Amino acid sequence: MSSNNHRPYYKIFEKRKPYHPIDISGWHHYLFLLLSVFLLGVGFNYLYWRWTVSLNQNAMIFSVSLAVAESLMFIGSLLMVFNYSFIREIKKRRPVRRLSDIQTLLADEDDRAIRIDLCIATYNEPVSILEDTLKDANNVRYRYDDVELCVWVLDDGNRNGEDGKENVKALADKYRAKYLSRPSNEGYKAGNLNHYFWQSQADLMVIVDADTRLFPEFLNETTGYFREHAMAWIQTPQWFYDIHQGRRLSEVSPKLFGLLANTPLDVCIGKNILGTDSQYFYDAVLRHRNGSNAAFCCGAGSIHRRSALIELIKSDALSSDNCTTQVSLNQIKDPTLKSIFHIKQKAYGPFIHHISEDIYTSILVHSLPQNYKSYQTDKPLSRMLSPQSVDGYVKQYKRYAKGTFDIMLSKHNPLWKRGLKIKQRLAYLETMFAYLSGFWIIVFLLSPVLFFFTLMPPIHAFNFDFFIRFFLFMLVNTAVVTLANWGLSTKRSEQYFFASFAYKVNAFFNVITKQSLQFNVTKKTVDSSLKIKQIRHVIPHITFIIVTLAGMLYNAYLVYHNQHPSTSGFAANSIWALYNIFQLNPMIRAAFMKMPIEKERTTNAQHHE
C-alpha cells in the first residue's frame, strides 16, 4: 500500500475509462486476406531460395540454424494468418431471465428464474483490494428483479480472523456475501473453484479474481449470449487500468523540450513500459479465435454455464486427473451432482488442477461431444490490476509458459485431443507455438554476433538476391500484421514477445525436466527503490547488447582500415543488431525504472490469477 494517505496506489486511476474496441471486420480485413495470399507466395519463395541457394557451405551449422529459425518464424506467421482469417461476431441479445431461456426443458413446471453467482477467488490479497472488489460486485445490477444474484467469497487463505490473519469472513459478512473456505489448498485456484462448484446451484457463474472489479452492467451485457444453448462460457476483456501512460518529452525535461509542448513533436515515451497492456491480446488475438470457436477462458472476467461443466464431470476426461475435491453428500445441493457423486464416489472437477486451469479446462469442454461454444466479447466490462514490476511480469509470464508447455506435452495436447475440430486445433497450436518462439529468437539474437566475431556470413553472400527477397518478405509481412491489427499499436507487445525469449526457454526446460509446477505468488507491494532482483531478469538482455555493440565496434574498426571481407554484410548485420537492441530495450528500461511511491502496487497474487 502506498504511504500517500494510506491509500492504495490504484486510487489515482479511478477515473480512467476503458478502451474502445477496434473494428475487426472492416475493409482492412479483406485487404488483409488479399495480402496474406501474397505473403504466402513471397514467404515460400524466400524460404525456397534460402534452403536451395543461399546456404553457406563453409558455415553449415550456423547457416542451417538460421534457415530453420526463419522457417519456424514463417510457420508462426501462417498460423496467425489462418486464425485471423475467420471472424465471428455475435449480436448482443437481451439478458436471460428464465431457465428455459438458456436450456431446453422436459416440462414447463421445471421452468423458474435463473440463478447467477458472482465468485471472487482469493488467496492472500489485502483486504483493501478485496473490499473494493466486493463493493463493485454488490453494485452489479440486473434487468430482472426475480433473478437471484449471489456473491461468494472463495477464500483459499482461510482468513476467518483466527491466528492473527485478516478477517475476510467478516468482510464478506459486511457486504452480505457468502463466505467459503476449505481445509487445504490442493489444486490452487482450480481446487478452490471445484470446492465451491459442488456446493452451489447457480445456472450461470461469474469467475473473478480478488482485484477484478466488475462494472454495474456486466451481467446485462453478457448473459444474453447464453440464449444460444451450446454457449459454454463468455470471456470478457481483462482491462488493466493502472498501465503506465508514459510522459511527454516536454514533461520529462521542460528545459530541453519545453518548446515542443502542444506540438506533434511532443511525443509520449514510456507508455506501457512494462508491456502489460492486454488490449492487443483480447481485442485482436482472442476475438479472432471466435471464428474458430476456440476463444479460451482466461481465468477472470468470465461467465460459465453450469450444465456444460456438469457434462465435463460426467465425461471420462477427468477420471485420471487430480481433480477431486473434499465435499460431503450433505454439502451438495444440486440433485444432478448428488447422483454423479453416488455413481463415481468422488467429487471430480470440473476445473483441472493445473497452473493453467483456465485454458486446460477450455480444451476439455471444447472437446466434448455436445460441441460447446465459447465467445470472447469486445467491450471491457471490468477493471483489473497489472504487475507493476519486471519481477511480477516475469513470474506471471513464466507461469503461463509452463502451463502451456505442460499441456503441450500431456495426453490432452489439442493437436491430438479427440473431439476438437481442425480449426480449434490450429488455434490452440498458435498459442503453444508462440511460447516455443524463444528458441528461434535466440538464433536471431546470436546470428549478428556470430558474424561480427567470425566474419562468417550465415548466407552465401549479402548481395542483391538476398536483399530483394528478404526486404520484400519483411515488407509484406509487416503490412499483413498491421492490417490484421488495424487500429492497435502492437509495438510494445512485439517487443515483449521478443524480449521474453529467456523465460520461454527456461519454462520449457522446467517442464521437460519435470520440475514442480507451482503458482508463483508475488510480493504484495513493490518498493519504490531499485532492487537487484529486478535487474537479474534482464542480465541475458544486457549481455546480448554489450556483446553485440562490441562486435559492431570491432567490425567498424575493420571497415575503417579496409580489412573487412564484406562491408555489405557488416551493414546488414548492423541494422539487424540495432533492431534486436530496440526490441530488448523496453524491458531493460523497466527493470531499472524506479516506480513512483504513489504507484506502489499491492499486487493480485499470481496464485489466483
C-alpha positions in Angstrom: 0.0 0.0 0.0 1.1 3.5 -0.6 2.3 5.8 2.1 0.3 8.5 0.5 -2.6 8.9 2.9 -2.5 5.1 3.2 -4.5 4.8 0.0 -3.8 2.0 -2.5 -1.8 3.3 -5.5 -4.6 2.4 -8.0 -7.0 5.0 -6.4 -5.3 7.7 -8.6 -6.5 5.9 -11.7 -10.2 5.5 -10.7 -11.4 8.0 -13.4 -9.8 6.2 -16.3 -12.1 4.9 -18.9 -11.7 1.6 -20.8 -10.6 1.4 -24.4 -12.9 1.4 -27.3 -12.9 -2.0 -29.2 -11.4 -2.0 -32.7 -13.4 -3.0 -35.7 -12.1 -6.4 -36.9 -14.4 -6.8 -39.8 -13.9 -3.6 -41.9 -12.2 -3.0 -45.3 -8.8 -3.7 -43.8 -9.8 -7.3 -43.1 -10.4 -8.0 -46.8 -7.2 -6.3 -47.7 -5.5 -8.5 -45.0 -6.9 -11.6 -46.7 -5.6 -10.4 -50.1 -2.1 -9.6 -48.9 -2.0 -12.8 -46.9 -2.1 -14.7 -50.2 0.7 -12.6 -51.4 2.6 -13.3 -48.2 2.3 -17.0 -48.8 3.9 -16.7 -52.2 6.6 -14.3 -51.1 7.4 -16.3 -48.0 7.6 -19.7 -49.7 9.7 -18.1 -52.5 12.2 -16.7 -49.9 12.5 -19.9 -47.9 12.9 -22.0 -51.1 15.8 -19.7 -52.1 17.2 -19.8 -48.6 17.3 -23.6 -48.5 18.4 -24.3 -52.1 20.7 -21.4 -53.0 21.8 -19.3 -50.1 23.2 -21.7 -47.5 26.9 -21.1 -46.8 28.8 -24.3 -47.3 31.6 -23.0 -45.1 29.4 -22.4 -42.1 26.7 -25.0 -42.4 25.7 -25.3 -38.8 25.3 -21.6 -38.5 23.6 -21.3 -41.8 21.1 -24.1 -41.4 20.3 -23.0 -37.8 19.3 -19.6 -39.1 17.3 -21.1 -42.0 15.4 -23.3 -39.5 14.7 -20.3 -37.3 13.3 -18.3 -40.3 11.2 -21.3 -41.4 9.7 -21.6 -37.9 9.0 -17.9 -37.7 7.2 -18.2 -41.1 5.1 -21.1 -39.7 4.1 -18.8 -36.9 3.0 -16.2 -39.4 1.0 -18.8 -41.3 -0.8 -19.8 -38.0 -1.5 -16.1 -37.3 -2.9 -15.6 -40.9 -5.1 -18.7 -40.5 -6.6 -17.7 -37.2 -7.1 -14.0 -38.2 -8.9 -15.1 -41.4 -12.1 -16.1 -39.6 -14.5 -13.6 -38.0 -17.5 -14.5 -35.8 -19.3 -11.5 -34.3 -22.5 -12.4 -32.3 -25.1 -9.7 -32.0 -25.8 -8.9 -28.3 -29.2 -10.2 -27.2 -31.3 -9.2 -24.2 -30.4 -10.7 -20.8 -31.8 -14.1 -19.9 -34.5 -14.4 -17.2 -35.9 -17.9 -17.1 -34.2 -21.3 -17.1 -36.0 -22.0 -20.4 -34.0 -19.1 -21.9 -30.8 -21.0 -21.6 -31.7 -24.6 -22.0 -34.4 -27.0 -23.3 -36.6 -28.2 -20.5 -38.6 -31.5 -20.5 -41.6 -30.0 -18.8 -43.0 -26.5 -18.2 -43.1 -27.0 -14.5 -39.3 -27.2 -14.5 -39.0 -23.6 -15.5 -38.0 -20.9 -13.0 -36.0 -17.8 -12.7 -32.3 -18.5 -13.2 -29.7 -18.2 -10.5 -26.4 -16.3 -11.0 -23.3 -16.5 -8.7 -20.5 -13.9 -8.7 -17.5 -15.9 -7.4 -14.5 -14.0 -6.0 -11.5 -16.3 -5.8 -8.9 -15.0 -3.2 -5.8 -16.4 -1.5 -3.8 -13.8 0.3 -4.7 -10.4 -1.3 -5.0 -7.5 1.1 -8.4 -6.7 2.5 -8.3 -3.2 0.9 -8.2 -4.7 -2.6 -10.8 -7.3 -1.8 -13.2 -4.8 -0.3 -13.2 -2.7 -3.5 -14.0 -5.8 -5.4 -16.8 -6.7 -3.1 -18.3 -3.2 -3.3 -18.3 -3.3 -7.1 -19.8 -6.8 -7.1 -22.6 -5.6 -5.0 -23.2 -2.7 -7.4 -23.7 -5.1 -10.3 -27.3 -4.7 -11.5 -29.6 -7.0 -13.4 -32.5 -6.3 -15.6 -34.9 -8.7 -13.8 -35.6 -8.4 -10.1 -36.7 -12.1 -9.7 -33.3 -13.4 -10.8 -31.3 -14.5 -7.8 -27.8 -12.9 -7.6 -25.4 -14.2 -5.0 -21.9 -13.0 -4.3 -19.4 -15.6 -3.0 -16.0 -15.1 -1.4 -14.0 -18.2 -2.0 -11.1 -17.7 0.5 -8.3 -20.2 -0.1 -6.3 -18.4 2.6 -8.8 -19.5 5.3 -8.7 -16.0 6.8 -11.5 -16.1 9.3 -9.9 -13.8 11.9 -8.0 -16.6 13.7 -4.3 -16.8 14.1 -3.8 -13.1 13.6 -5.0 -13.2 10.0 -7.1 -10.5 8.3 -10.7 -11.3 8.8 -12.0 -11.9 5.3 -15.1 -13.7 6.7 -16.1 -10.5 8.5 -15.6 -8.6 5.3 -17.8 -11.0 3.4 -20.5 -10.7 6.1 -20.3 -6.9 5.9 -21.2 -7.0 2.2 -23.8 -9.8 2.5 -21.6 -12.3 0.6 -21.4 -16.0 1.2 -18.0 -17.0 2.6 -16.5 -20.3 1.8 -13.1 -21.8 2.7 -11.6 -25.3 2.6 -9.2 -27.4 4.7 -6.4 -27.4 2.2 -5.1 -25.5 -0.9 -4.9 -28.6 -3.1 -5.3 -27.6 -6.8 -4.8 -23.9 -6.0 -7.4 -21.7 -7.8 -8.9 -24.7 -9.7 -9.4 -26.6 -6.4 -11.0 -23.6 -4.8 -13.5 -23.3 -7.7 -14.2 -27.0 -7.6 -14.9 -26.9 -3.9 -17.4 -24.1 -4.5 -19.0 -25.7 -7.6 -20.1 -28.8 -5.7 -21.9 -26.7 -3.1 -23.6 -24.2 -5.5 -26.8 -24.3 -7.5 -26.2 -21.4 -9.9 -27.1 -21.8 -13.5 -24.5 -19.2 -14.6 -21.4 -18.4 -12.6 -19.1 -15.4 -13.0 -15.4 -16.0 -12.0 -13.3 -13.1 -10.9 -10.1 -12.6 -9.1 -9.6 -10.6 -6.0 -8.8 -7.5 -8.0 -11.4 -7.9 -10.7 -13.8 -5.0 -10.2 -17.0 -5.6 -12.3 -18.8 -2.8 -13.9 -22.5 -2.5 -13.0 -23.7 -3.6 -16.5 -21.5 -6.7 -16.6 -24.4 -9.2 -16.4 -26.8 -7.3 -18.6 -24.1 -7.2 -21.3 -23.2 -10.9 -21.1 -26.0 -13.3 -20.1 -27.9 -12.8 -23.4 -25.2 -14.8 -25.2 -26.4 -17.9 -23.3 -29.7 -17.9 -25.3 -27.6 -20.0 -27.7 -27.9 -23.2 -25.7 -24.5 -24.5 -26.9 -22.6 -21.5 -25.4 -20.4 -22.8 -22.6 -18.7 -19.6 -21.5 -18.2 -16.0 -22.3 -14.8 -14.4 -21.7 -14.7 -10.6 -21.3 -11.5 -8.5 -21.8 -9.3 -8.1 -18.8 -8.7 -4.3 -18.8 -5.7 -3.2 -16.7 -6.5 0.3 -15.8 -3.2 1.0 -14.0 -1.0 0.8 -17.0 1.8 3.4 -17.1 0.7 6.0 -19.6 4.1 7.5 -20.1 5.1 11.1 -20.3 5.5 13.7 -23.0 9.0 14.9 -23.8 8.1 18.4 -22.6 7.2 16.8 -19.2 10.3 14.7 -19.0 12.6 17.8 -19.5 10.9 21.1 -19.7 14.2 22.9 -20.2 15.2 20.8 -23.2 11.8 20.1 -24.8 9.5 22.8 -23.4 9.2 24.4 -26.8 7.7 21.1 -28.2 4.7 21.3 -25.9 1.3 21.1 -27.7 3.0 20.1 -30.9 3.1 16.8 -32.8 6.8 16.5 -31.9 6.0 16.3 -28.2 5.8 12.5 -28.3 4.9 10.3 -25.4 7.7 8.0 -24.2 7.5 5.2 -21.7 3.9 4.2 -22.3 3.1 0.7 -21.1 6.8 0.3 -20.3 6.1 -3.0 -18.5 4.4 -4.5 -21.5 1.3 -5.4 -19.5 -1.4 -3.7 -21.7 -3.7 -6.6 -22.6 -5.8 -4.9 -25.3 -3.8 -6.5 -28.2 -4.5 -10.0 -26.8 -8.2 -9.6 -26.0 -9.2 -7.1 -28.7 -7.4 -8.8 -31.6 -5.9 -12.2 -30.9 -8.7 -13.8 -28.8 -11.6 -12.1 -30.7 -10.3 -13.7 -33.9 -10.4 -17.1 -32.1 -14.2 -16.7 -32.1 -14.1 -17.6 -35.8 -12.6 -21.0 -35.0 -14.8 -21.4 -31.8 -11.5 -21.5 -29.9 -11.7 -18.5 -27.6 -10.4 -20.0 -24.4 -11.2 -18.9 -20.8 -8.6 -16.6 -19.2 -9.4 -17.2 -15.6 -11.1 -13.9 -14.6 -13.9 -11.8 -16.0 -15.6 -14.9 -17.5 -19.2 -16.3 -17.0 -19.9 -20.0 -17.3 -22.8 -22.3 -18.0 -23.2 -24.8 -15.2 -24.7 -27.6 -17.3 -21.6 -27.6 -19.6 -19.3 -28.0 -16.6 -21.5 -30.8 -15.3 -21.2 -32.6 -18.7 -17.4 -32.4 -18.3 -17.7 -34.0 -14.9 -19.9 -36.8 -16.3 -17.3 -37.5 -19.1 -14.2 -39.7 -18.7 -11.9 -36.7 -19.3 -11.3 -36.2 -15.6 -11.2 -39.8 -14.4 -7.4 -40.0 -14.3 -6.6 -36.4 -13.4 -6.1 -35.0 -9.9 -9.4 -33.1 -9.9 -11.2 -34.3 -6.8 -12.4 -32.0 -4.0 -13.4 -32.7 -0.4 -17.1 -32.4 0.0 -19.7 -34.5 1.8 -23.0 -35.6 0.5 -25.0 -33.2 2.7 -23.0 -30.2 1.3 -24.2 -31.0 -2.2 -27.4 -29.1 -3.1 -27.7 -29.9 -6.8 -29.6 -33.1 -7.4 -27.7 -33.8 -10.6 -24.4 -33.6 -8.7 -25.7 -35.8 -5.9 -26.4 -38.6 -8.5 -23.0 -38.2 -10.0 -21.4 -38.4 -6.6 -23.3 -41.6 -5.9 -22.1 -43.1 -9.1 -18.4 -42.0 -9.1 -17.9 -41.9 -5.3 -15.8 -38.9 -5.8 -16.3 -35.2 -6.5 -14.4 -34.6 -9.7 -13.6 -31.3 -11.3 -14.7 -29.6 -13.4 -11.7 -27.3 -13.2 -8.4 -29.1 -13.8 -5.9 -28.9 -11.0 -3.3 -27.2 -13.1 -1.3 -23.9 -13.1 -3.2 -23.1 -16.4 -6.6 -24.4 -15.3 -8.4 -21.9 -17.5 -7.1 -22.9 -20.9 -6.8 -26.6 -19.9 -10.5 -26.8 -18.9 -11.4 -24.9 -22.1 -9.7 -27.5 -24.2 -11.6 -30.3 -22.5 -15.0 -28.6 -22.7 -14.4 -27.8 -26.4 -13.7 -31.5 -27.0 -17.0 -32.7 -25.5 -19.4 -34.3 -28.0 -22.0 -31.6 -27.2 -20.0 -29.2 -29.4 -20.0 -26.5 -26.9 -19.2 -22.9 -28.0 -17.3 -20.1 -26.4 -17.1 -16.4 -27.2 -14.7 -13.5 -26.5 -16.6 -10.2 -26.2 -15.2 -6.9 -27.4 -16.2 -4.5 -24.7 -14.3 -4.3 -21.3 -16.8 -4.9 -18.5 -14.4 -4.9 -15.6 -11.0 -3.5 -14.5 -8.0 -5.2 -13.0 -4.6 -4.5 -11.7 -1.4 -5.4 -13.6 2.1 -6.3 -12.5 4.0 -3.2 -11.6 7.5 -4.6 -11.8 9.6 -6.7 -14.2 9.8 -9.3 -11.4 5.9 -9.5 -11.3 5.7 -9.7 -15.1 8.3 -12.5 -15.4 6.7 -14.6 -12.7 3.3 -14.2 -14.4 4.7 -14.9 -17.9 6.7 -18.0 -16.8 3.6 -19.4 -15.2 1.6 -19.0 -18.5 4.5 -20.6 -20.4 5.0 -23.5 -18.0 1.3 -24.2 -18.1 1.1 -24.1 -21.9 4.2 -26.4 -22.3 2.8 -28.9 -19.7 -0.5 -29.1 -21.7 1.5 -29.4 -24.9 3.4 -32.4 -23.5 0.3 -34.1 -22.0 -2.3 -36.5 -23.3 -4.6 -33.6 -23.7 -2.5 -31.8 -26.3 -5.1 -30.1 -28.6 -3.3 -31.4 -31.7 -4.4 -34.9 -30.9 -7.2 -34.4 -28.4 -10.3 -36.3 -29.7 -13.4 -34.2 -30.3 -11.7 -30.9 -31.3 -12.3 -29.5 -34.8 -9.4 -28.8 -37.1 -9.8 -25.0 -36.8 -9.7 -25.4 -33.0 -6.6 -27.5 -33.1 -4.8 -24.9 -35.2 -6.0 -22.1 -33.0 -4.7 -23.8 -29.8 -1.5 -24.7 -31.7 -0.8 -21.0 -32.4 -0.8 -20.4 -28.6 1.7 -23.3 -28.0 3.8 -22.3 -30.9 4.1 -18.7 -29.7 5.8 -19.9 -26.4 8.2 -22.1 -28.4 9.4 -19.0 -30.2 12.1 -18.4 -27.6 14.3 -20.9 -29.3 14.4 -19.2 -32.7 14.5 -15.7 -31.2 17.8 -16.8 -29.6 19.1 -17.7 -33.0 18.1 -14.3 -34.3 19.9 -12.6 -31.4 23.1 -14.7 -31.9 23.3 -14.5 -35.7 24.7 -10.9 -36.0 27.0 -11.5 -33.0 28.5 -14.7 -34.6 29.0 -12.8 -37.9 30.7 -9.9 -36.1 33.3 -12.1 -34.4 33.8 -14.8 -37.0 33.2 -12.7 -40.1 31.5 -15.8 -41.5 28.1 -14.9 -43.0 25.1 -17.3 -42.4 24.2 -17.0 -46.1 26.3 -17.4 -49.3 26.5 -13.6 -49.8 24.8 -10.4 -48.7 24.0 -9.5 -52.3 21.1 -8.1 -54.3 19.4 -11.6 -54.5 19.3 -11.7 -50.7 18.2 -8.1 -50.1 15.4 -8.0 -52.6 13.9 -11.3 -51.4 14.3 -10.6 -47.7 13.0 -7.0 -47.7 10.1 -7.9 -49.9 9.2 -10.7 -47.5 9.5 -8.4 -44.4 7.6 -5.6 -46.1 4.6 -7.8 -46.9 4.7 -9.5 -43.5 4.7 -6.1 -41.7 1.8 -4.9 -43.9 -0.2 -8.1 -43.1 0.4 -7.8 -39.4 -0.6 -4.1 -39.5 -3.8 -4.8 -41.3 -4.6 -7.7 -39.1 -4.4 -5.5 -36.0 -5.8 -2.3 -37.7 -6.4 0.4 -35.1 -4.0 -1.1 -32.5 -0.4 -0.3 -31.7 1.5 -3.7 -31.5 4.9 -2.3 -31.0 5.2 -2.9 -27.2 3.6 -6.3 -27.5 6.1 -7.3 -30.2 9.0 -6.0 -28.1 8.0 -8.0 -25.0 7.2 -11.1 -27.1 10.8 -10.9 -28.4 12.4 -9.9 -25.0 10.7 -12.8 -23.2 12.8 -15.4 -25.1 14.8 -16.4 -22.0 11.7 -17.0 -19.9 10.1 -19.2 -22.6 13.2 -21.4 -22.9 13.6 -21.6 -19.1 10.0 -22.6 -18.7 10.3 -25.3 -21.4 13.2 -26.9 -19.7 11.5 -26.6 -16.3 8.6 -28.7 -17.7 10.6 -31.3 -19.6 12.8 -31.9 -16.6 9.6 -32.4 -14.6 10.3 -29.6 -12.1 7.3 -28.9 -9.8 4.7 -26.6 -11.4 3.6 -24.2 -8.8 1.7 -20.9 -8.7 4.1 -18.1 -8.2 2.9 -15.7 -5.5 4.4 -12.2 -5.9 5.1 -9.8 -3.1 2.1 -7.7 -2.1 3.9 -4.3 -2.5 6.6 -3.0 -4.9 9.3 -1.0 -3.3 10.0 2.3 -5.0 13.8 1.8 -4.7 15.8 -0.1 -7.2 16.0 -3.8 -6.4 18.7 -6.2 -7.7 16.1 -8.9 -8.2 14.5 -6.7 -10.9 17.8 -6.4 -12.8 18.6 -10.1 -12.7 15.8 -10.8 -15.1 17.4 -8.7 -17.8 21.0 -9.9 -17.4 20.7 -12.0 -20.6 19.4 -8.9 -22.4 22.2 -6.7 -21.2 24.8 -9.3 -22.1 23.5 -9.6 -25.6 23.6 -5.9 -26.1 27.1 -5.5 -24.7 28.5 -8.3 -26.8 26.6 -7.0 -29.9 27.9 -3.5 -29.5 31.4 -4.8 -29.0 31.1 -6.8 -32.2 29.8 -3.8 -34.1 32.8 -1.7 -32.9 35.2 -4.4 -33.9 33.7 -4.6 -37.4 33.6 -0.8 -37.8 37.4 -0.8 -37.0 37.9 -3.4 -39.7 35.9 -1.4 -42.2 37.7 1.8 -41.4 41.1 0.1 -42.1 39.8 -1.7 -45.3 40.2 -5.1 -43.7 36.6 -6.2 -43.6 35.7 -9.0 -46.0 32.1 -7.9 -46.5 31.0 -4.3 -46.0 27.5 -5.2 -47.2 27.4 -8.0 -44.6 28.6 -5.5 -41.9 25.8 -3.1 -42.9 23.1 -5.7 -43.0 24.1 -7.3 -39.6 24.4 -3.8 -38.0 20.8 -3.0 -39.0 19.8 -6.4 -37.7 21.7 -5.9 -34.4 20.1 -2.4 -33.9 16.7 -3.9 -34.4 17.5 -6.6 -31.7 18.6 -3.9 -29.3 15.4 -1.9 -30.0 13.3 -5.0 -29.1 15.2 -5.7 -25.9 15.4 -2.1 -24.7 12.0 -1.6 -23.0 12.4 -4.5 -20.6 15.8 -3.3 -19.6 14.4 0.2 -19.0 11.6 -1.2 -17.0 14.0 -3.2 -14.8 16.0 -0.1 -13.9 13.0 2.2 -13.6 12.1 3.4 -10.1 8.4 3.3 -9.6 6.9 6.5 -8.0 5.9 5.9 -4.4 2.2 6.6 -5.2 2.3 3.8 -7.8 3.5 1.1 -5.4 1.4 -1.9 -6.2 -0.4 -4.2 -3.9 -0.5 -7.0 -6.5 -3.1 -9.5 -7.2 -1.5 -12.8 -6.0 -0.5 -14.9 -9.0 -1.8 -17.9 -7.1 -5.3 -16.9 -8.1 -5.0 -15.2 -11.4 
